[in-house]
Amino acid sequence: MEKLCYKKSEIWIFTDKKNWTRDFEKSNITPNRVLFSAWEADLTEVNALSPMISTLMEQGCEHFLCSGKHSESFHDYIDDIIIEIYYGEEPKDYQILTTWHDNEPEDETADFLFSFTVISQAVFALFLDGEREEDMKLRSAVINRIESWNN
């Protein structure tokens, strides 16, 4: 995991896909925005993230972005979790945006990640697969965007 900074904001990048949950818990962060890699259609893997997604919602995450070939189904899964909690036994009134980015260039996805928020005061978490070329291109696009602000 790596941490990047821009003014008062933090951008955390988790690239060890097998340990996303463990590394997130160790980081002790409360992100406003989260981006998940969704290049594979393994719903077992997505189901395993359900507790972490619920925790992120409870902590106040406002936006979940899914990027990759299967991002729409991952996005739908997150929506199902939101609905389950929103209408569950103890309904919660969450204001959460979910989006999917399945066919967009990496720089556009990076731009969208940072849009609609006060960038200098937010916490971002990116859950990427360090073994996927597409995710490493997205990581580079995010870093390039941050470096352009610092210049």
N, C-alpha and C positions, 0 to 999 in steps of 0.2 A: 504494500500500500504506500502511496505517496501523498504528500500534502503540498498544495500550491497556495499561495496567498496573493490577494489583490486588495489593497487598502485593508478594510476590516473583514473582508470575506475570506472564506476558506473553500478550497476545492480539493476534495479527497478523491483519489482514484484507486479503486480496488481492482486488481487484475488477476488475482488467484481465484478463478471461478469456483474451484472446489471448496474454497474457504471464505466465500463472501460473507456468510453469516458470522462466522467466528471473528474475522477481521473487523467487521462492522461493530460487533460488540466490544472488541478490544479498543477501538478508536474512541469510544465514548462521545460521539458527536450527535448532534440533533440537526439534520439537514432540512432545509426548506424545499429543496429540489433534488430529485433522484432520477438518474438515468440508468436503465437496465439494458444490457446487451440481449438481443433476442434473435440470434442467428440460427439457433437450433430449436426444434419443435418438441423437446423433451418435457412433457407435462409433469412427469415425476419430479424433475428438477425444479420446475416452477412451483409445484405444490410444496416442496421443501422450503421455499422462500416465504410461504404464507405467514408464519409467525413474525418474520422480520418485517414484512410489508405492513402487518397489523401494528407492530411497534412503531414503525415510521409514521403511520397515520396518527396514532395516539400521541406521538411527540410533536405533531403539528406540521408534518410534511404537506406542502401545498400543491406540489406538482410531481407527477410520475411520468417520465418519458420512457418510451420503449423504442429501441433502434435496432433494425435488422429485418431480415427476411420474414420472421415470424412475430414481428412486433405487434401486429394487430391482435393476434390471439393472446399474447402476453398482456397487452393492454386490456382486453376483455376480461381476462382472469383477475386483474387488479380491480376492475370495475365490479366484478362479482364479489370480491372481498369487501369493497366499500359498501355495496348494497347490503350484504349480510350483516355488517356491523351497524350500518345506518338504521336498518329496520329490525335489528336483532332484539334480544331480550331487554337490553338496556340501550335503546337507540341513542346515537350520538349525532350531532349536527356538524358534520365535517364539510368544509368547503375545499374540495380537492379536484384538481384538473388532471386528467390523464390524456396523453397523446401518444400516437405511434408515428414512427418515421421509418417506413420500410423501403423507400426508394429514393431517398434524398442524399445529395452529396454531403460528405462529412462536415464541411464548413457551414452548410445550412442548418444541419442538426445542432452544431455547436452554437450557432447564432440563436436558434430557438431555445436552447437550454438556458441561455442568459437573458432572454427577452422577458418582458412583463415582471421584472423584479428590480429592486434596488441592489444592483450587483455588488456595490461596495460594502454591503452589510449582510450578505446572505451566506449560507453554508450549502454547498453542493456535494453530492456523493455520486460518483460514477462507478457502476459495477460492470466492468468490462472483462472480456476474456483475453488474457495476455497472449494466448496462442492463436488468436484470429487476426489476420491481416486487416480486416475491415475495422475491428475495434482499435487496433493500434493507429490506424489512420484517423479515427475519430479522436483518440487521445491526442494526437499531434495537432489536430484542428483546434481542440480546446486549449492546448498550451499556446499555440500561435495566437489565438484570440486574446488570451491573458497577457502575453508578451506585448501585443500591439497596444494594449491599454497602458502598460507600464512605460512605454516609450513616449 
